Amino acid sequence: MVHPRELPRRGLGTAAGRAAFIHAIAHIELNAVDLAWDAAYRFRGMPPEFYGDWVRIADDEARHFMMLRERLQAMGHDYGDFDAHNGLWEMCEKTAHDGMARMALVPRVLEARGLDVTPGMIVKLQAVGDRETAAVLEVILEEEVSHVAAGSRWFHWHCERAGIAPEPKFRELLAEYARAVLHGPFNVDARAAAGFSEEELAALRELSESSA
């Protein structure tokens, strides 16, 4: 595990570069398994539907990881062959005390980044002839929308229970926890399908531009 800045940048034009890229995505998916189970275990007294959502998501993320691991193995590698960073789990630790912050920031900021960047990754993989990995990412992209939507649903549930408006609270949490990890451009259509309002999308754009 290394700092994100210490990870080498590798293009998709070489087999080694694609393997390192697939490894990075597999690492994210494996972290997402842990994050989903952590949410299900850590936050007590929630409605049964909350636990149903995060157990389902953990199952999806485990399947995503295995699909990517199979691609790595087909290329002569395996998970653990490359360095990785711990950014997702660090945000998990920062929000361990607050279910509202967890729902706002892990699924709706860090995991939602996949909605923004995956379409471009698919195009690049197809361009270099790696249709197998592109097909895996198409499955992941389609299913991640519902995962981010679960974050939106339970963030809004927390806000309603607390009697506060979600949009200003989301902006407040972004500024407190996530300014350094906000990067545009954003996939507006996918994020809207995952429960982001116009005001929330505007907050993401504004804070990402101010921290650039």
Biotite code that builds the C-alpha atoms (Angstrom):
import biotite.structure as struc

atoms = struc.array([
    struc.Atom([0.000, 0.000, 0.000], chain_id="A", res_id=1, res_name="MET", atom_name="CA", element="C"),
    struc.Atom([1.474, 3.325, -1.086], chain_id="A", res_id=2, res_name="VAL", atom_name="CA", element="C"),
    struc.Atom([0.406, 6.948, -1.374], chain_id="A", res_id=3, res_name="HIS", atom_name="CA", element="C"),
    struc.Atom([-1.603, 7.577, -4.555], chain_id="A", res_id=4, res_name="PRO", atom_name="CA", element="C"),
    struc.Atom([1.156, 9.860, -5.857], chain_id="A", res_id=5, res_name="ARG", atom_name="CA", element="C"),
    struc.Atom([3.598, 6.937, -5.722], chain_id="A", res_id=6, res_name="GLU", atom_name="CA", element="C"),
    struc.Atom([1.569, 4.797, -8.121], chain_id="A", res_id=7, res_name="LEU", atom_name="CA", element="C"),
    struc.Atom([3.100, 4.815, -11.618], chain_id="A", res_id=8, res_name="PRO", atom_name="CA", element="C"),
    struc.Atom([0.953, 6.003, -14.500], chain_id="A", res_id=9, res_name="ARG", atom_name="CA", element="C"),
    struc.Atom([0.712, 3.354, -17.192], chain_id="A", res_id=10, res_name="ARG", atom_name="CA", element="C"),
    struc.Atom([-1.056, 3.660, -20.502], chain_id="A", res_id=11, res_name="GLY", atom_name="CA", element="C"),
    struc.Atom([-3.517, 1.100, -21.833], chain_id="A", res_id=12, res_name="LEU", atom_name="CA", element="C"),
    struc.Atom([-1.513, 0.577, -25.006], chain_id="A", res_id=13, res_name="GLY", atom_name="CA", element="C"),
    struc.Atom([0.657, -2.162, -23.487], chain_id="A", res_id=14, res_name="THR", atom_name="CA", element="C"),
    struc.Atom([-0.260, -5.451, -21.821], chain_id="A", res_id=15, res_name="ALA", atom_name="CA", element="C"),
    struc.Atom([1.602, -4.389, -18.658], chain_id="A", res_id=16, res_name="ALA", atom_name="CA", element="C"),
    struc.Atom([-0.256, -1.095, -18.596], chain_id="A", res_id=17, res_name="GLY", atom_name="CA", element="C"),
    struc.Atom([-3.633, -2.792, -18.982], chain_id="A", res_id=18, res_name="ARG", atom_name="CA", element="C"),
    struc.Atom([-2.786, -5.305, -16.253], chain_id="A", res_id=19, res_name="ALA", atom_name="CA", element="C"),
    struc.Atom([-1.863, -2.490, -13.850], chain_id="A", res_id=20, res_name="ALA", atom_name="CA", element="C"),
    struc.Atom([-5.089, -0.671, -14.763], chain_id="A", res_id=21, res_name="PHE", atom_name="CA", element="C"),
    struc.Atom([-7.237, -3.775, -14.209], chain_id="A", res_id=22, res_name="ILE", atom_name="CA", element="C"),
    struc.Atom([-5.463, -4.346, -10.893], chain_id="A", res_id=23, res_name="HIS", atom_name="CA", element="C"),
    struc.Atom([-6.298, -0.795, -9.784], chain_id="A", res_id=24, res_name="ALA", atom_name="CA", element="C"),
    struc.Atom([-9.997, -1.290, -10.583], chain_id="A", res_id=25, res_name="ILE", atom_name="CA", element="C"),
    struc.Atom([-10.002, -4.715, -8.891], chain_id="A", res_id=26, res_name="ALA", atom_name="CA", element="C"),
    struc.Atom([-8.539, -3.085, -5.779], chain_id="A", res_id=27, res_name="HIS", atom_name="CA", element="C"),
    struc.Atom([-11.352, -0.527, -5.769], chain_id="A", res_id=28, res_name="ILE", atom_name="CA", element="C"),
    struc.Atom([-13.959, -3.282, -6.101], chain_id="A", res_id=29, res_name="GLU", atom_name="CA", element="C"),
    struc.Atom([-12.426, -5.318, -3.273], chain_id="A", res_id=30, res_name="LEU", atom_name="CA", element="C"),
    struc.Atom([-12.444, -2.211, -1.078], chain_id="A", res_id=31, res_name="ASN", atom_name="CA", element="C"),
    struc.Atom([-16.099, -1.725, -2.036], chain_id="A", res_id=32, res_name="ALA", atom_name="CA", element="C"),
    struc.Atom([-16.897, -5.208, -0.696], chain_id="A", res_id=33, res_name="VAL", atom_name="CA", element="C"),
    struc.Atom([-15.406, -4.229, 2.672], chain_id="A", res_id=34, res_name="ASP", atom_name="CA", element="C"),
    struc.Atom([-17.152, -0.859, 2.614], chain_id="A", res_id=35, res_name="LEU", atom_name="CA", element="C"),
    struc.Atom([-20.552, -2.430, 1.990], chain_id="A", res_id=36, res_name="ALA", atom_name="CA", element="C"),
    struc.Atom([-20.143, -4.973, 4.797], chain_id="A", res_id=37, res_name="TRP", atom_name="CA", element="C"),
    struc.Atom([-18.793, -2.265, 7.098], chain_id="A", res_id=38, res_name="ASP", atom_name="CA", element="C"),
    struc.Atom([-21.937, -0.182, 6.502], chain_id="A", res_id=39, res_name="ALA", atom_name="CA", element="C"),
    struc.Atom([-24.154, -3.205, 7.171], chain_id="A", res_id=40, res_name="ALA", atom_name="CA", element="C"),
    struc.Atom([-22.330, -4.049, 10.399], chain_id="A", res_id=41, res_name="TYR", atom_name="CA", element="C"),
    struc.Atom([-21.410, -0.636, 11.794], chain_id="A", res_id=42, res_name="ARG", atom_name="CA", element="C"),
    struc.Atom([-24.647, 1.321, 11.611], chain_id="A", res_id=43, res_name="PHE", atom_name="CA", element="C"),
    struc.Atom([-27.177, -0.247, 13.967], chain_id="A", res_id=44, res_name="ARG", atom_name="CA", element="C"),
    struc.Atom([-30.881, 0.424, 14.328], chain_id="A", res_id=45, res_name="GLY", atom_name="CA", element="C"),
    struc.Atom([-31.505, 1.163, 10.656], chain_id="A", res_id=46, res_name="MET", atom_name="CA", element="C"),
    struc.Atom([-34.545, -0.105, 8.713], chain_id="A", res_id=47, res_name="PRO", atom_name="CA", element="C"),
    struc.Atom([-34.257, -3.659, 7.352], chain_id="A", res_id=48, res_name="PRO", atom_name="CA", element="C"),
    struc.Atom([-34.068, -2.288, 3.808], chain_id="A", res_id=49, res_name="GLU", atom_name="CA", element="C"),
    struc.Atom([-30.762, -0.596, 4.652], chain_id="A", res_id=50, res_name="PHE", atom_name="CA", element="C"),
    struc.Atom([-29.126, -3.925, 5.441], chain_id="A", res_id=51, res_name="TYR", atom_name="CA", element="C"),
    struc.Atom([-30.720, -5.526, 2.395], chain_id="A", res_id=52, res_name="GLY", atom_name="CA", element="C"),
    struc.Atom([-29.215, -2.833, 0.181], chain_id="A", res_id=53, res_name="ASP", atom_name="CA", element="C"),
    struc.Atom([-25.670, -3.158, 1.508], chain_id="A", res_id=54, res_name="TRP", atom_name="CA", element="C"),
    struc.Atom([-25.642, -6.963, 1.561], chain_id="A", res_id=55, res_name="VAL", atom_name="CA", element="C"),
    struc.Atom([-26.818, -6.945, -2.066], chain_id="A", res_id=56, res_name="ARG", atom_name="CA", element="C"),
    struc.Atom([-24.147, -4.391, -2.935], chain_id="A", res_id=57, res_name="ILE", atom_name="CA", element="C"),
    struc.Atom([-21.437, -6.429, -1.202], chain_id="A", res_id=58, res_name="ALA", atom_name="CA", element="C"),
    struc.Atom([-22.454, -9.401, -3.329], chain_id="A", res_id=59, res_name="ASP", atom_name="CA", element="C"),
    struc.Atom([-22.307, -7.312, -6.521], chain_id="A", res_id=60, res_name="ASP", atom_name="CA", element="C"),
    struc.Atom([-18.901, -5.875, -5.640], chain_id="A", res_id=61, res_name="GLU", atom_name="CA", element="C"),
    struc.Atom([-17.499, -9.331, -4.892], chain_id="A", res_id=62, res_name="ALA", atom_name="CA", element="C"),
    struc.Atom([-18.674, -10.504, -8.313], chain_id="A", res_id=63, res_name="ARG", atom_name="CA", element="C"),
    struc.Atom([-17.072, -7.440, -9.931], chain_id="A", res_id=64, res_name="HIS", atom_name="CA", element="C"),
    struc.Atom([-13.795, -8.196, -8.178], chain_id="A", res_id=65, res_name="PHE", atom_name="CA", element="C"),
    struc.Atom([-13.816, -11.802, -9.351], chain_id="A", res_id=66, res_name="MET", atom_name="CA", element="C"),
    struc.Atom([-14.543, -10.767, -12.953], chain_id="A", res_id=67, res_name="MET", atom_name="CA", element="C"),
    struc.Atom([-11.558, -8.427, -12.881], chain_id="A", res_id=68, res_name="LEU", atom_name="CA", element="C"),
    struc.Atom([-9.353, -10.973, -11.144], chain_id="A", res_id=69, res_name="ARG", atom_name="CA", element="C"),
    struc.Atom([-10.151, -13.453, -13.888], chain_id="A", res_id=70, res_name="GLU", atom_name="CA", element="C"),
    struc.Atom([-9.037, -10.887, -16.465], chain_id="A", res_id=71, res_name="ARG", atom_name="CA", element="C"),
    struc.Atom([-5.800, -10.375, -14.524], chain_id="A", res_id=72, res_name="LEU", atom_name="CA", element="C"),
    struc.Atom([-5.193, -14.106, -14.367], chain_id="A", res_id=73, res_name="GLN", atom_name="CA", element="C"),
    struc.Atom([-5.826, -14.418, -18.091], chain_id="A", res_id=74, res_name="ALA", atom_name="CA", element="C"),
    struc.Atom([-3.021, -11.890, -18.576], chain_id="A", res_id=75, res_name="MET", atom_name="CA", element="C"),
    struc.Atom([-0.604, -13.822, -16.366], chain_id="A", res_id=76, res_name="GLY", atom_name="CA", element="C"),
    struc.Atom([-1.076, -11.723, -13.219], chain_id="A", res_id=77, res_name="HIS", atom_name="CA", element="C"),
    struc.Atom([-3.127, -11.819, -10.028], chain_id="A", res_id=78, res_name="ASP", atom_name="CA", element="C"),
    struc.Atom([-4.430, -9.465, -7.381], chain_id="A", res_id=79, res_name="TYR", atom_name="CA", element="C"),
    struc.Atom([-1.518, -8.296, -5.226], chain_id="A", res_id=80, res_name="GLY", atom_name="CA", element="C"),
    struc.Atom([1.013, -8.167, -8.057], chain_id="A", res_id=81, res_name="ASP", atom_name="CA", element="C"),
    struc.Atom([0.895, -4.345, -8.161], chain_id="A", res_id=82, res_name="PHE", atom_name="CA", element="C"),
    struc.Atom([0.963, -1.577, -5.569], chain_id="A", res_id=83, res_name="ASP", atom_name="CA", element="C"),
    struc.Atom([-2.314, 0.040, -4.494], chain_id="A", res_id=84, res_name="ALA", atom_name="CA", element="C"),
    struc.Atom([-3.514, 2.931, -2.322], chain_id="A", res_id=85, res_name="HIS", atom_name="CA", element="C"),
    struc.Atom([-5.886, 3.106, 0.640], chain_id="A", res_id=86, res_name="ASN", atom_name="CA", element="C"),
    struc.Atom([-7.986, 6.173, -0.174], chain_id="A", res_id=87, res_name="GLY", atom_name="CA", element="C"),
    struc.Atom([-11.383, 4.465, -0.033], chain_id="A", res_id=88, res_name="LEU", atom_name="CA", element="C"),
    struc.Atom([-10.750, 2.886, 3.352], chain_id="A", res_id=89, res_name="TRP", atom_name="CA", element="C"),
    struc.Atom([-9.369, 6.130, 4.766], chain_id="A", res_id=90, res_name="GLU", atom_name="CA", element="C"),
    struc.Atom([-12.714, 7.801, 4.021], chain_id="A", res_id=91, res_name="MET", atom_name="CA", element="C"),
    struc.Atom([-14.455, 4.831, 5.636], chain_id="A", res_id=92, res_name="CYS", atom_name="CA", element="C"),
    struc.Atom([-12.492, 5.474, 8.822], chain_id="A", res_id=93, res_name="GLU", atom_name="CA", element="C"),
    struc.Atom([-13.168, 9.218, 8.720], chain_id="A", res_id=94, res_name="LYS", atom_name="CA", element="C"),
    struc.Atom([-16.929, 8.616, 8.528], chain_id="A", res_id=95, res_name="THR", atom_name="CA", element="C"),
    struc.Atom([-17.146, 5.668, 10.931], chain_id="A", res_id=96, res_name="ALA", atom_name="CA", element="C"),
    struc.Atom([-18.843, 7.836, 13.564], chain_id="A", res_id=97, res_name="HIS", atom_name="CA", element="C"),
    struc.Atom([-21.589, 9.232, 11.327], chain_id="A", res_id=98, res_name="ASP", atom_name="CA", element="C"),
    struc.Atom([-23.940, 7.249, 9.075], chain_id="A", res_id=99, res_name="GLY", atom_name="CA", element="C"),
    struc.Atom([-25.095, 10.394, 7.308], chain_id="A", res_id=100, res_name="MET", atom_name="CA", element="C"),
    struc.Atom([-21.545, 11.371, 6.382], chain_id="A", res_id=101, res_name="ALA", atom_name="CA", element="C"),
    struc.Atom([-20.763, 7.797, 5.296], chain_id="A", res_id=102, res_name="ARG", atom_name="CA", element="C"),
    struc.Atom([-23.733, 7.667, 2.933], chain_id="A", res_id=103, res_name="MET", atom_name="CA", element="C"),
    struc.Atom([-22.977, 11.123, 1.549], chain_id="A", res_id=104, res_name="ALA", atom_name="CA", element="C"),
    struc.Atom([-19.288, 10.615, 0.926], chain_id="A", res_id=105, res_name="LEU", atom_name="CA", element="C"),
    struc.Atom([-18.332, 6.999, 0.263], chain_id="A", res_id=106, res_name="VAL", atom_name="CA", element="C"),
    struc.Atom([-20.984, 5.932, -2.267], chain_id="A", res_id=107, res_name="PRO", atom_name="CA", element="C"),
    struc.Atom([-21.831, 9.425, -3.539], chain_id="A", res_id=108, res_name="ARG", atom_name="CA", element="C"),
    struc.Atom([-18.292, 10.816, -3.895], chain_id="A", res_id=109, res_name="VAL", atom_name="CA", element="C"),
    struc.Atom([-15.627, 8.115, -3.979], chain_id="A", res_id=110, res_name="LEU", atom_name="CA", element="C"),
    struc.Atom([-17.570, 5.249, -5.539], chain_id="A", res_id=111, res_name="GLU", atom_name="CA", element="C"),
    struc.Atom([-19.533, 7.605, -7.782], chain_id="A", res_id=112, res_name="ALA", atom_name="CA", element="C"),
    struc.Atom([-16.228, 8.606, -9.374], chain_id="A", res_id=113, res_name="ARG", atom_name="CA", element="C"),
    struc.Atom([-16.539, 5.359, -11.290], chain_id="A", res_id=114, res_name="GLY", atom_name="CA", element="C"),
    struc.Atom([-19.674, 6.694, -12.985], chain_id="A", res_id=115, res_name="LEU", atom_name="CA", element="C"),
    struc.Atom([-17.627, 9.630, -14.269], chain_id="A", res_id=116, res_name="ASP", atom_name="CA", element="C"),
    struc.Atom([-14.532, 7.854, -15.560], chain_id="A", res_id=117, res_name="VAL", atom_name="CA", element="C"),
    struc.Atom([-15.692, 4.378, -16.605], chain_id="A", res_id=118, res_name="THR", atom_name="CA", element="C"),
    struc.Atom([-17.331, 5.363, -19.935], chain_id="A", res_id=119, res_name="PRO", atom_name="CA", element="C"),
    struc.Atom([-14.034, 6.845, -21.118], chain_id="A", res_id=120, res_name="GLY", atom_name="CA", element="C"),
    struc.Atom([-12.132, 3.788, -19.917], chain_id="A", res_id=121, res_name="MET", atom_name="CA", element="C"),
    struc.Atom([-14.452, 1.518, -21.920], chain_id="A", res_id=122, res_name="ILE", atom_name="CA", element="C"),
    struc.Atom([-13.831, 3.533, -25.084], chain_id="A", res_id=123, res_name="VAL", atom_name="CA", element="C"),
    struc.Atom([-10.047, 3.373, -24.595], chain_id="A", res_id=124, res_name="LYS", atom_name="CA", element="C"),
    struc.Atom([-10.073, -0.353, -23.945], chain_id="A", res_id=125, res_name="LEU", atom_name="CA", element="C"),
    struc.Atom([-12.163, -0.987, -27.032], chain_id="A", res_id=126, res_name="GLN", atom_name="CA", element="C"),
    struc.Atom([-9.759, 1.166, -29.054], chain_id="A", res_id=127, res_name="ALA", atom_name="CA", element="C"),
    struc.Atom([-6.792, -1.036, -28.090], chain_id="A", res_id=128, res_name="VAL", atom_name="CA", element="C"),
    struc.Atom([-8.749, -4.234, -28.765], chain_id="A", res_id=129, res_name="GLY", atom_name="CA", element="C"),
    struc.Atom([-9.374, -5.335, -25.156], chain_id="A", res_id=130, res_name="ASP", atom_name="CA", element="C"),
    struc.Atom([-13.076, -5.989, -25.580], chain_id="A", res_id=131, res_name="ARG", atom_name="CA", element="C"),
    struc.Atom([-13.124, -8.544, -22.752], chain_id="A", res_id=132, res_name="GLU", atom_name="CA", element="C"),
    struc.Atom([-12.134, -5.997, -20.111], chain_id="A", res_id=133, res_name="THR", atom_name="CA", element="C"),
    struc.Atom([-14.395, -3.375, -21.692], chain_id="A", res_id=134, res_name="ALA", atom_name="CA", element="C"),
    struc.Atom([-17.327, -5.797, -21.348], chain_id="A", res_id=135, res_name="ALA", atom_name="CA", element="C"),
    struc.Atom([-16.546, -6.294, -17.645], chain_id="A", res_id=136, res_name="VAL", atom_name="CA", element="C"),
    struc.Atom([-16.511, -2.525, -17.103], chain_id="A", res_id=137, res_name="LEU", atom_name="CA", element="C"),
    struc.Atom([-19.845, -2.184, -18.907], chain_id="A", res_id=138, res_name="GLU", atom_name="CA", element="C"),
    struc.Atom([-21.401, -4.571, -16.373], chain_id="A", res_id=139, res_name="VAL", atom_name="CA", element="C"),
    struc.Atom([-19.784, -2.703, -13.479], chain_id="A", res_id=140, res_name="ILE", atom_name="CA", element="C"),
    struc.Atom([-20.914, 0.703, -14.767], chain_id="A", res_id=141, res_name="LEU", atom_name="CA", element="C"),
    struc.Atom([-24.527, -0.413, -15.138], chain_id="A", res_id=142, res_name="GLU", atom_name="CA", element="C"),
    struc.Atom([-24.663, -1.921, -11.652], chain_id="A", res_id=143, res_name="GLU", atom_name="CA", element="C"),
    struc.Atom([-22.768, 0.889, -9.913], chain_id="A", res_id=144, res_name="GLU", atom_name="CA", element="C"),
    struc.Atom([-25.605, 3.315, -10.642], chain_id="A", res_id=145, res_name="VAL", atom_name="CA", element="C"),
    struc.Atom([-27.833, 1.391, -8.221], chain_id="A", res_id=146, res_name="SER", atom_name="CA", element="C"),
    struc.Atom([-25.032, 1.295, -5.629], chain_id="A", res_id=147, res_name="HIS", atom_name="CA", element="C"),
    struc.Atom([-24.621, 5.071, -5.702], chain_id="A", res_id=148, res_name="VAL", atom_name="CA", element="C"),
    struc.Atom([-28.415, 5.378, -5.664], chain_id="A", res_id=149, res_name="ALA", atom_name="CA", element="C"),
    struc.Atom([-28.459, 3.424, -2.393], chain_id="A", res_id=150, res_name="ALA", atom_name="CA", element="C"),
    struc.Atom([-26.073, 5.985, -0.940], chain_id="A", res_id=151, res_name="GLY", atom_name="CA", element="C"),
    struc.Atom([-28.385, 8.759, -2.110], chain_id="A", res_id=152, res_name="SER", atom_name="CA", element="C"),
    struc.Atom([-31.442, 7.023, -0.669], chain_id="A", res_id=153, res_name="ARG", atom_name="CA", element="C"),
    struc.Atom([-29.942, 6.521, 2.781], chain_id="A", res_id=154, res_name="TRP", atom_name="CA", element="C"),
    struc.Atom([-28.297, 9.941, 2.877], chain_id="A", res_id=155, res_name="PHE", atom_name="CA", element="C"),
    struc.Atom([-31.710, 11.481, 2.250], chain_id="A", res_id=156, res_name="HIS", atom_name="CA", element="C"),
    struc.Atom([-33.234, 9.154, 4.853], chain_id="A", res_id=157, res_name="TRP", atom_name="CA", element="C"),
    struc.Atom([-30.770, 10.465, 7.456], chain_id="A", res_id=158, res_name="HIS", atom_name="CA", element="C"),
    struc.Atom([-31.506, 14.058, 6.459], chain_id="A", res_id=159, res_name="CYS", atom_name="CA", element="C"),
    struc.Atom([-35.259, 13.543, 6.693], chain_id="A", res_id=160, res_name="GLU", atom_name="CA", element="C"),
    struc.Atom([-34.925, 11.912, 10.109], chain_id="A", res_id=161, res_name="ARG", atom_name="CA", element="C"),
    struc.Atom([-32.779, 14.829, 11.314], chain_id="A", res_id=162, res_name="ALA", atom_name="CA", element="C"),
    struc.Atom([-35.138, 17.407, 9.796], chain_id="A", res_id=163, res_name="GLY", atom_name="CA", element="C"),
    struc.Atom([-32.467, 19.039, 7.610], chain_id="A", res_id=164, res_name="ILE", atom_name="CA", element="C"),
    struc.Atom([-32.346, 19.865, 3.921], chain_id="A", res_id=165, res_name="ALA", atom_name="CA", element="C"),
    struc.Atom([-30.092, 17.423, 2.008], chain_id="A", res_id=166, res_name="PRO", atom_name="CA", element="C"),
    struc.Atom([-28.575, 19.836, -0.515], chain_id="A", res_id=167, res_name="GLU", atom_name="CA", element="C"),
    struc.Atom([-26.899, 22.270, 1.897], chain_id="A", res_id=168, res_name="PRO", atom_name="CA", element="C"),
    struc.Atom([-25.865, 19.361, 4.129], chain_id="A", res_id=169, res_name="LYS", atom_name="CA", element="C"),
    struc.Atom([-24.232, 17.604, 1.189], chain_id="A", res_id=170, res_name="PHE", atom_name="CA", element="C"),
    struc.Atom([-22.335, 20.773, 0.314], chain_id="A", res_id=171, res_name="ARG", atom_name="CA", element="C"),
    struc.Atom([-21.211, 21.106, 3.944], chain_id="A", res_id=172, res_name="GLU", atom_name="CA", element="C"),
    struc.Atom([-19.960, 17.512, 4.079], chain_id="A", res_id=173, res_name="LEU", atom_name="CA", element="C"),
    struc.Atom([-18.139, 17.878, 0.760], chain_id="A", res_id=174, res_name="LEU", atom_name="CA", element="C"),
    struc.Atom([-16.314, 20.953, 2.034], chain_id="A", res_id=175, res_name="ALA", atom_name="CA", element="C"),
    struc.Atom([-15.439, 19.288, 5.354], chain_id="A", res_id=176, res_name="GLU", atom_name="CA", element="C"),
    struc.Atom([-14.285, 15.880, 4.147], chain_id="A", res_id=177, res_name="TYR", atom_name="CA", element="C"),
    struc.Atom([-13.963, 15.595, 0.411], chain_id="A", res_id=178, res_name="ALA", atom_name="CA", element="C"),
    struc.Atom([-12.635, 18.773, -1.203], chain_id="A", res_id=179, res_name="ARG", atom_name="CA", element="C"),
    struc.Atom([-9.270, 17.126, -1.961], chain_id="A", res_id=180, res_name="ALA", atom_name="CA", element="C"),
    struc.Atom([-10.833, 14.134, -3.750], chain_id="A", res_id=181, res_name="VAL", atom_name="CA", element="C"),
    struc.Atom([-13.323, 15.952, -5.979], chain_id="A", res_id=182, res_name="LEU", atom_name="CA", element="C"),
    struc.Atom([-12.421, 15.798, -9.654], chain_id="A", res_id=183, res_name="HIS", atom_name="CA", element="C"),
    struc.Atom([-14.542, 16.666, -12.667], chain_id="A", res_id=184, res_name="GLY", atom_name="CA", element="C"),
    struc.Atom([-15.938, 16.377, -15.195], chain_id="A", res_id=185, res_name="PRO", atom_name="CA", element="C"),
    struc.Atom([-18.958, 14.563, -13.826], chain_id="A", res_id=186, res_name="PHE", atom_name="CA", element="C"),
    struc.Atom([-21.256, 12.097, -15.583], chain_id="A", res_id=187, res_name="ASN", atom_name="CA", element="C"),
    struc.Atom([-24.396, 14.157, -15.077], chain_id="A", res_id=188, res_name="VAL", atom_name="CA", element="C"),
    struc.Atom([-26.820, 11.634, -16.564], chain_id="A", res_id=189, res_name="ASP", atom_name="CA", element="C"),
    struc.Atom([-25.540, 8.692, -14.505], chain_id="A", res_id=190, res_name="ALA", atom_name="CA", element="C"),
    struc.Atom([-25.387, 10.756, -11.332], chain_id="A", res_id=191, res_name="ARG", atom_name="CA", element="C"),
    struc.Atom([-28.917, 12.058, -11.871], chain_id="A", res_id=192, res_name="ALA", atom_name="CA", element="C"),
    struc.Atom([-30.080, 8.443, -12.282], chain_id="A", res_id=193, res_name="ALA", atom_name="CA", element="C"),
    struc.Atom([-28.290, 7.676, -9.005], chain_id="A", res_id=194, res_name="ALA", atom_name="CA", element="C"),
    struc.Atom([-30.256, 10.322, -7.103], chain_id="A", res_id=195, res_name="GLY", atom_name="CA", element="C"),
    struc.Atom([-28.227, 13.534, -7.381], chain_id="A", res_id=196, res_name="PHE", atom_name="CA", element="C"),
    struc.Atom([-30.213, 16.759, -7.585], chain_id="A", res_id=197, res_name="SER", atom_name="CA", element="C"),
    struc.Atom([-29.236, 19.712, -9.776], chain_id="A", res_id=198, res_name="GLU", atom_name="CA", element="C"),
    struc.Atom([-28.104, 21.592, -6.676], chain_id="A", res_id=199, res_name="GLU", atom_name="CA", element="C"),
    struc.Atom([-25.892, 18.706, -5.548], chain_id="A", res_id=200, res_name="GLU", atom_name="CA", element="C"),
    struc.Atom([-24.316, 18.412, -9.000], chain_id="A", res_id=201, res_name="LEU", atom_name="CA", element="C"),
    struc.Atom([-23.660, 22.160, -8.944], chain_id="A", res_id=202, res_name="ALA", atom_name="CA", element="C"),
    struc.Atom([-21.975, 21.823, -5.532], chain_id="A", res_id=203, res_name="ALA", atom_name="CA", element="C"),
    struc.Atom([-19.724, 19.064, -6.869], chain_id="A", res_id=204, res_name="LEU", atom_name="CA", element="C"),
    struc.Atom([-18.701, 21.161, -9.866], chain_id="A", res_id=205, res_name="ARG", atom_name="CA", element="C"),
    struc.Atom([-18.111, 24.286, -7.788], chain_id="A", res_id=206, res_name="GLU", atom_name="CA", element="C"),
    struc.Atom([-16.008, 22.596, -5.112], chain_id="A", res_id=207, res_name="LEU", atom_name="CA", element="C"),
    struc.Atom([-13.986, 20.571, -7.614], chain_id="A", res_id=208, res_name="SER", atom_name="CA", element="C"),
    struc.Atom([-13.139, 23.726, -9.562], chain_id="A", res_id=209, res_name="GLU", atom_name="CA", element="C"),
    struc.Atom([-12.184, 25.633, -6.423], chain_id="A", res_id=210, res_name="SER", atom_name="CA", element="C"),
    struc.Atom([-9.839, 22.842, -5.286], chain_id="A", res_id=211, res_name="SER", atom_name="CA", element="C"),
    struc.Atom([-8.215, 22.305, -8.690], chain_id="A", res_id=212, res_name="ALA", atom_name="CA", element="C"),
])
